[in-house]
């Protein structure tokens, strides 16, 4: 579908964010590995978490669902069945990369496939360590899905230093390591999201700037009894929207605020955004808070390579904020964005330029020339079938000089099915 965006004078209201899909997908995959029953509440209807459920069912998990409450009877590490057909990971890189670790570690022969977008995403990053651990992996074009995974060799635990800060890569190796008698260790020098080690209770040794996370067969896999918090990545769109529109205010209860996820909040505050965190508490082991954001004048900011891992999903909408800052902003070290559901650096550059924003591209980032008085040119924006590009284009269009249109706007449903209704509600359409 295409979605028309008529710019409102302001946006105001309270919205309840969709459940965090990063945590949701992990909760389903980890529940598969537990020998105990798991009860997960506030499980999201978004496409990626639903894909995770269908994938674990193919491996033998029994699932009951009612009113966003999911009960999963896992198979345990040694009870997974060989899937009778290809496992379809849909659009979810998280599911494919983590499930690759699970089936490789377990020695379950399986083929993991995805949709057209996922089929173009490189997988060499996980193939290399899994093959070091004894997996045999055949991939299209050498490193693209589908992935045919076997393990005819003896399992070999490894010490693996992350070549890039990637939570999916880290999780893949650690999940494979859960099947080894000896310990697999992952060493990260730049912290990335830590949901996997929190949810599995994995040992973490801090040694200077290094985090050393360990896994082995001796670690008991806990049931995933938790309430999934609101998705901070979804909140980021509204943090930017209310910041750039005058006389606006949005309240978002129960947003996840895990420090390894919310670098965008600190970047926006550095730019001058008026964001408050209220009613801090814990949902399971994850910190949550009510977020309140009001209109503000934004200053330019540079986002540096060490900040990228913990703001990776929010970078497209941060680019929108930069378009209205009073000066020049730069993003560097964001090459990872070129290998998401789309080339997000190129896609958001196209969106901004279509709106009349001056942007300069370089290998790992963008330079954005902001203007707080800028009126965005109404345009038809291509979502590139990428949920974060579709939603970022919508936020930019709130400041346009006429009606804009988002092509293939249904892409938002991958992570945020309620996005368009929430937008209409906040804009009082």
C-alpha positions as CSV (number, residue, x, y, z in Angstrom):
1,X,0.0,0.0,0.0
2,X,1.0,3.7,-0.4
3,X,0.4,6.0,2.6
4,X,-0.3,9.7,2.2
5,X,1.2,12.0,4.9
6,X,-0.5,15.3,5.5
7,X,1.7,17.5,7.7
8,X,0.0,18.4,11.0
9,X,0.6,21.5,13.0
10,X,1.7,19.5,16.0
11,X,1.6,15.9,17.4
12,X,0.5,15.2,20.9
13,X,-0.7,12.2,23.0
14,X,0.2,9.0,24.7
15,X,1.0,5.8,22.8
16,X,1.9,2.3,23.9
17,X,4.8,1.1,22.0
18,X,5.0,-2.3,20.3
19,X,6.9,-4.9,22.2
20,X,10.6,-5.1,21.6
21,X,11.2,-7.4,18.7
22,X,14.9,-8.0,19.5
23,X,13.9,-9.4,22.9
24,X,10.8,-11.2,21.6
25,X,12.7,-13.1,18.9
26,X,15.3,-14.1,21.4
27,X,12.7,-15.2,24.0
28,X,11.2,-17.6,21.4
29,X,14.5,-19.1,20.3
30,X,15.8,-19.5,23.9
31,X,12.5,-21.0,25.0
32,X,13.1,-23.7,22.3
33,X,16.3,-24.6,24.1
34,X,14.9,-24.8,27.6
35,X,13.5,-28.0,29.0
36,X,11.0,-26.1,31.1
37,X,7.8,-24.4,30.0
38,X,8.1,-20.7,29.2
39,X,5.4,-18.0,29.5
40,X,6.0,-14.9,27.5
41,X,3.6,-11.9,27.8
42,X,3.2,-8.9,25.6
43,X,4.5,-11.0,22.7
44,X,4.3,-8.8,19.5
45,X,2.2,-9.4,16.4
46,X,5.0,-7.9,14.2
47,X,6.2,-10.1,11.4
48,X,9.7,-10.9,12.6
49,X,8.7,-12.2,16.1
50,X,5.9,-14.3,14.5
51,X,8.5,-15.8,12.1
52,X,10.6,-16.8,15.1
53,X,7.6,-18.8,16.5
54,X,7.0,-20.6,13.2
55,X,10.7,-21.5,13.0
56,X,10.9,-23.0,16.4
57,X,7.7,-25.0,15.8
58,X,9.5,-26.7,12.8
59,X,12.2,-27.8,15.3
60,X,9.7,-29.3,17.7
61,X,8.6,-26.6,20.1
62,X,4.9,-26.6,21.1
63,X,3.3,-23.2,21.2
64,X,0.0,-22.0,22.6
65,X,-1.0,-18.3,22.2
66,X,-3.9,-16.2,23.5
67,X,-4.1,-12.4,24.0
68,X,-0.4,-11.7,23.4
69,X,0.5,-14.4,25.9
70,X,2.7,-17.2,24.5
71,X,3.4,-20.5,26.2
72,X,6.2,-22.5,24.7
73,X,7.1,-26.0,25.6
74,X,10.7,-26.3,24.5
75,X,12.6,-29.3,23.3
76,X,15.8,-28.7,25.3
77,X,19.2,-28.8,23.7
78,X,19.0,-32.4,22.7
79,X,15.3,-32.8,21.8
80,X,15.1,-30.8,18.6
81,X,13.8,-32.7,15.6
82,X,15.2,-32.5,12.1
83,X,12.9,-30.2,10.1
84,X,10.9,-31.8,7.3
85,X,11.3,-28.8,5.0
86,X,13.2,-25.6,4.6
87,X,13.0,-23.2,7.6
88,X,11.7,-19.9,6.3
89,X,13.2,-17.0,8.3
90,X,11.2,-14.4,6.4
91,X,12.7,-11.0,6.7
92,X,14.5,-11.6,10.0
93,X,18.3,-11.5,10.0
94,X,18.1,-12.0,13.8
95,X,16.3,-15.3,13.4
96,X,18.5,-16.6,10.6
97,X,21.8,-15.8,12.3
98,X,20.8,-17.0,15.7
99,X,19.1,-20.1,14.4
100,X,22.2,-20.9,12.4
101,X,24.1,-21.0,15.6
102,X,21.6,-23.3,17.3
103,X,21.3,-25.9,14.5
104,X,25.0,-25.9,13.9
105,X,25.8,-26.4,17.5
106,X,23.1,-29.1,17.9
107,X,24.3,-30.9,14.8
108,X,20.7,-30.7,13.3
109,X,20.8,-30.7,9.5
110,X,18.7,-27.8,8.3
111,X,18.3,-25.3,5.5
112,X,17.6,-21.7,6.4
113,X,16.0,-19.5,3.8
114,X,14.5,-16.0,3.7
115,X,12.6,-13.5,1.7
116,X,14.0,-11.6,-1.3
117,X,15.5,-8.9,1.0
118,X,17.1,-11.4,3.5
119,X,18.4,-13.5,0.6
120,X,20.7,-10.6,-0.5
121,X,22.2,-10.1,3.0
122,X,25.8,-11.4,3.4
123,X,26.2,-14.2,5.9
124,X,30.0,-14.8,5.8
125,X,30.3,-13.2,9.2
126,X,28.5,-16.1,10.8
127,X,29.7,-18.8,8.4
128,X,33.4,-18.3,9.3
129,X,33.1,-18.9,13.1
130,X,30.5,-21.7,12.7
131,X,32.8,-23.5,10.3
132,X,35.7,-23.1,12.8
133,X,33.4,-24.9,15.3
134,X,32.8,-27.8,12.9
135,X,29.8,-26.9,10.8
136,X,29.6,-27.5,7.1
137,X,27.7,-24.6,5.4
138,X,26.8,-24.2,1.8
139,X,25.5,-20.8,0.8
140,X,24.3,-19.2,-2.4
141,X,27.0,-17.1,-4.1
142,X,29.3,-18.2,-1.3
143,X,27.8,-16.2,1.5
144,X,24.1,-15.5,0.8
145,X,21.0,-17.4,2.0
146,X,19.7,-20.0,1.7
147,X,22.2,-21.7,4.1
148,X,22.5,-25.5,4.1
149,X,23.9,-26.4,7.5
150,X,25.4,-29.7,8.5
151,X,27.9,-30.8,11.1
152,X,29.8,-33.9,10.2
153,X,32.8,-33.0,12.3
154,X,33.4,-33.0,16.0
155,X,32.2,-29.8,17.7
156,X,35.1,-27.5,18.5
157,X,34.7,-24.7,21.0
158,X,36.5,-21.5,20.1
159,X,37.8,-18.2,21.5
160,X,36.3,-15.7,19.1
161,X,37.2,-12.0,19.0
162,X,34.4,-10.1,17.3
163,X,35.7,-8.4,14.1
164,X,32.8,-6.0,14.3
165,X,30.4,-5.0,17.0
166,X,27.4,-7.1,16.1
167,X,24.9,-8.6,18.6
168,X,23.7,-11.1,16.0
169,X,27.1,-12.4,15.4
170,X,27.9,-12.5,19.1
171,X,24.7,-14.4,19.8
172,X,25.2,-16.8,16.9
173,X,28.6,-18.0,18.3
174,X,27.4,-18.1,21.9
175,X,24.3,-20.2,21.0
176,X,26.5,-22.7,19.1
177,X,28.8,-22.7,22.2
178,X,25.9,-23.9,24.4
179,X,26.4,-27.4,22.8
180,X,30.1,-27.8,23.6
181,X,31.5,-29.7,26.6
182,X,34.3,-27.1,26.7
183,X,33.8,-23.3,26.8
184,X,33.4,-21.0,23.9
185,X,34.3,-17.4,24.6
186,X,33.4,-14.3,22.6
187,X,35.5,-11.2,23.2
188,X,34.0,-7.8,22.3
189,X,35.9,-4.6,22.6
190,X,33.0,-2.3,21.6
191,X,29.8,-3.2,23.6
192,X,26.7,-4.1,21.5
193,X,23.3,-5.0,22.7
194,X,23.5,-7.5,25.5
195,X,20.0,-9.1,25.6
196,X,21.4,-12.6,24.8
197,X,23.8,-12.8,27.7
198,X,21.2,-11.2,30.1
199,X,18.4,-13.6,29.1
200,X,20.5,-16.7,29.1
201,X,22.4,-15.8,32.3
202,X,25.8,-16.2,30.5
203,X,29.0,-15.4,32.5
204,X,30.5,-12.0,31.5
205,X,34.1,-11.1,32.5
206,X,35.0,-7.4,32.2
207,X,38.7,-7.0,31.5
208,X,39.6,-3.4,30.8
209,X,37.7,-2.4,27.6
210,X,37.0,-6.1,26.8
211,X,33.9,-8.1,27.6
212,X,34.4,-11.8,27.5
213,X,31.2,-13.8,27.3
214,X,31.2,-17.6,27.8
215,X,28.9,-20.4,26.9
216,X,29.0,-24.2,27.2
217,X,26.8,-27.2,27.8
218,X,27.1,-26.9,31.5
219,X,25.1,-23.7,31.6
220,X,21.4,-24.4,32.4
221,X,19.1,-22.6,29.9
222,X,16.4,-20.9,31.9
223,X,12.7,-20.7,30.9
224,X,11.8,-17.5,29.3
225,X,9.2,-16.2,31.8
226,X,9.0,-12.5,31.1
227,X,7.0,-9.5,30.0
228,X,8.5,-8.0,26.9
229,X,9.1,-4.2,27.3
230,X,8.2,-1.6,24.7
231,X,10.6,-1.3,21.8
232,X,13.0,1.7,22.1
233,X,13.7,1.5,18.4
234,X,10.0,2.3,17.8
235,X,10.1,5.1,20.4
236,X,13.0,6.8,18.5
237,X,10.6,7.8,15.7
238,X,8.4,9.7,18.1
239,X,11.4,11.2,19.9
240,X,12.4,12.8,16.7
241,X,8.9,13.7,15.5
242,X,8.0,15.6,18.7
243,X,11.4,17.3,18.7
244,X,11.1,18.7,15.3
245,X,7.5,19.8,15.3
246,X,6.6,22.9,17.3
247,X,4.2,22.6,20.3
248,X,4.4,18.8,20.4
249,X,4.6,16.4,23.2
250,X,4.5,12.6,23.3
251,X,4.4,10.2,26.3
252,X,5.5,6.6,25.9
253,X,5.0,4.3,29.0
254,X,7.1,1.2,29.6
255,X,9.8,1.7,26.9
256,X,12.9,-0.5,27.2
257,X,15.9,1.6,28.0
258,X,18.7,-0.9,28.1
259,X,21.9,1.1,28.0
260,X,23.2,-1.1,25.1
261,X,20.2,-0.1,23.0
262,X,19.4,3.6,23.6
263,X,22.5,5.5,22.3
264,X,20.0,7.4,20.1
265,X,18.4,8.9,23.2
266,X,21.7,10.3,24.4
267,X,22.6,11.5,20.9
268,X,19.3,13.4,20.7
269,X,19.8,14.9,24.1
270,X,23.3,16.0,23.0
271,X,21.5,17.7,20.1
272,X,19.3,19.6,22.6
273,X,16.2,17.3,22.6
274,X,13.9,17.7,25.6
275,X,13.5,14.1,26.7
276,X,12.7,12.9,30.2
277,X,12.8,9.4,31.6
278,X,10.2,8.8,34.3
279,X,9.1,5.9,36.5
280,X,12.3,3.8,36.0
281,X,11.7,0.1,36.9
282,X,12.7,-3.4,35.7
283,X,10.7,-5.8,33.4
284,X,12.4,-9.1,34.2
285,X,16.1,-8.2,33.8
286,X,15.5,-5.3,31.4
287,X,15.3,-1.6,32.5
288,X,12.1,0.2,31.4
289,X,10.9,3.8,31.8
290,X,8.2,6.2,30.7
291,X,9.6,8.5,28.0
292,X,8.3,12.0,27.6
293,X,9.5,14.2,24.7
294,X,8.7,17.8,23.9
295,X,9.5,20.2,21.0
296,X,13.1,21.6,21.1
297,X,15.6,23.5,19.0
298,X,18.2,21.0,17.8
299,X,22.0,21.6,17.4
300,X,24.1,19.6,15.0
301,X,26.0,16.5,16.2
302,X,28.6,14.1,15.0
303,X,27.9,10.3,15.5
304,X,31.2,8.5,15.9
305,X,32.0,4.9,15.1
306,X,32.0,3.7,18.7
307,X,28.4,4.9,19.0
308,X,27.1,3.1,15.9
309,X,26.5,-0.4,17.4
310,X,24.0,0.9,20.0
311,X,22.2,3.2,17.6
312,X,22.3,1.1,14.5
313,X,18.6,0.7,14.0
314,X,17.8,4.4,14.9
315,X,20.4,5.9,12.5
316,X,17.9,6.6,9.6
317,X,15.5,8.6,11.8
318,X,18.5,10.3,13.5
319,X,19.3,11.5,10.0
320,X,15.9,13.1,9.9
321,X,16.6,14.9,13.2
322,X,19.9,16.2,11.7
323,X,18.0,17.7,8.8
324,X,16.4,20.2,11.2
325,X,19.5,20.9,13.4
326,X,21.1,24.3,13.2
327,X,24.3,23.3,11.3
328,X,26.2,20.4,9.8
329,X,26.0,16.9,11.3
330,X,28.1,13.9,10.3
331,X,27.8,10.1,10.7
332,X,31.0,8.0,10.4
333,X,31.7,4.3,10.7
334,X,28.2,3.2,9.7
335,X,29.1,0.8,6.9
336,X,26.9,-1.8,8.5
337,X,23.8,0.2,7.3
338,X,24.6,-0.8,3.8
339,X,23.8,-4.5,4.6
340,X,20.4,-4.2,6.3
341,X,17.0,-4.7,4.7
342,X,18.1,-2.1,2.2
343,X,21.3,0.0,1.8
344,X,20.0,2.3,4.5
345,X,22.7,5.0,3.9
346,X,21.7,5.3,0.3
347,X,18.0,4.9,1.0
348,X,17.8,7.7,3.7
349,X,20.0,9.9,1.5
350,X,17.4,9.6,-1.3
351,X,14.6,10.3,1.1
352,X,16.3,13.5,2.5
353,X,17.3,14.7,-1.0
354,X,13.8,14.2,-2.3
355,X,12.7,16.5,0.5
356,X,15.2,19.2,-0.5
357,X,17.9,18.4,2.2
358,X,21.5,18.7,1.2
359,X,23.4,15.5,1.9
360,X,26.9,14.3,1.1
361,X,27.7,10.6,1.1
362,X,31.0,8.9,2.0
363,X,32.0,5.3,2.4
364,X,30.8,4.8,6.0
365,X,28.3,7.6,6.5
366,X,26.7,10.9,5.6
367,X,27.1,14.6,6.1
368,X,23.8,16.4,6.5
369,X,23.3,20.1,6.2
370,X,20.6,21.0,8.7
371,X,18.3,24.0,8.9
372,X,15.7,24.5,11.7
373,X,13.7,26.8,9.4
374,X,13.6,24.3,6.5
375,X,10.3,23.4,4.9
376,X,10.5,20.0,3.4
377,X,9.4,19.6,-0.2
378,X,6.5,17.2,-0.5
379,X,7.5,14.1,-2.4
380,X,6.8,10.5,-3.1
381,X,9.3,8.5,-1.0
382,X,10.4,4.9,-1.8
383,X,10.5,2.7,1.3
384,X,12.7,0.2,-0.5
385,X,10.5,-2.4,1.3
386,X,12.4,-1.4,4.5
387,X,10.4,-0.8,7.6
388,X,12.8,1.8,9.1
389,X,13.1,3.7,5.8
390,X,9.3,3.8,5.5
391,X,8.8,5.2,9.0
392,X,11.8,7.6,8.8
393,X,10.3,9.0,5.5
394,X,7.0,9.5,7.3
395,X,8.6,11.5,10.1
396,X,10.4,13.7,7.6
397,X,7.1,14.3,5.7
398,X,5.5,15.7,8.9
399,X,7.5,18.9,8.1
400,X,6.7,19.0,4.4
401,X,5.0,21.8,2.5
402,X,2.2,19.6,1.2
403,X,1.0,16.0,1.1
404,X,3.8,13.4,0.7
405,X,3.4,9.7,-0.1
406,X,5.3,6.7,1.2
407,X,5.4,3.8,-1.3
408,X,5.1,0.3,0.0
409,X,4.2,1.6,3.4
410,X,3.2,-1.8,4.6
411,X,6.9,-2.5,5.2
412,X,6.4,-0.9,8.7
413,X,4.6,-4.0,9.8
414,X,7.9,-5.9,10.0
415,X,8.6,-4.2,13.4
416,X,5.7,-1.8,14.1
417,X,2.3,-2.9,12.7
418,X,0.5,0.0,14.6
419,X,2.8,2.7,13.3
420,X,0.4,4.3,10.8
421,X,-2.6,4.2,13.3
422,X,-0.4,5.7,16.0
423,X,0.7,8.5,13.6
424,X,-2.9,9.3,12.7
425,X,-3.8,9.3,16.4
426,X,-0.9,11.6,17.4
427,X,-1.6,14.0,14.5
428,X,-5.4,13.9,15.4
429,X,-6.3,12.8,11.9
